[in-house]
Amino acid sequence: MKNRLREERTARGLSQGELAERMDVSRQTINAVEAAKYDPSLPLAYKLAAFFERNVESIFPNPFKPAGGEG
């Protein structure tokens, strides 16, 4: 799943390890999510969104939502 996690993390000046520690996951998990090789669990996605003070879809865009639509 494409996402903006790397942009959010680097904007805060955090390393993958630092973010992983705050989310109570491994650095490898953060790396895999950023590389779109692993889709985070719903609780992790919400935890990341809350940490960055964003809504979930601003970090993890809905791939099923029509472009420019309300779908």
N, C-alpha and C positions, 0 to 999 in steps of 0.2 A: 504494500500500500504506500503510495507516494505520501510524503508528509513534509512538514516544515520544522521538524524537531531540531535538526542541526542549526538552522537559522536562529531559532529561539534560544538554544543553548549558547551559541557563540555570542549572540547579542548580550547575554548576561555575563560573558567572560568565564563560563564554566567549562571544565574539561568533561569528557565522557565519564571519567571516574568519579568526579565530584557530583555530577547529576545522578549517576547510578547510586551513590551512597545516600543521597537525599531521597531517592525513590525506593530504596531498599531492594535493589536488583543488582545484577552484575554489570560490569562495564561492557561485557560482550553483548548483553541484552540491549543496552542503549545503542551500541554500534550496529547491531543487526536491525533495530527499528529504523535508525537513521538511513541505513543502506537499503531500506525497503525489502529486506530479506526475512523479516519477522513482523507479523502484525501483533501489536500489543493487546493484552487482555483489555476488556472494557474498563475494569477498575484502574489499570495502569494508565490507560488513555485519559481517564477523568482526573487521575492524580497529577499527571503531567500538565493537563490543561489548567487545573487549579493552581499549580505551582507557578506557571507562567502567566496567570491571571488572564487567560484566554478561554474561549469556548472550544469544545473538542473539535468542531469542524474547521476552526481556523488553523489548527495544527495538523489535523487528519481530515483533509477534504473528502466529502462523500463521493465516491466514484460512481454512485448510482443516481445522483441528482443531475437532472438535465442542465446543461450549461445555460446560465442566464434565466433559468426557470425557478419556479417555486416548488416543484415536484417533490 
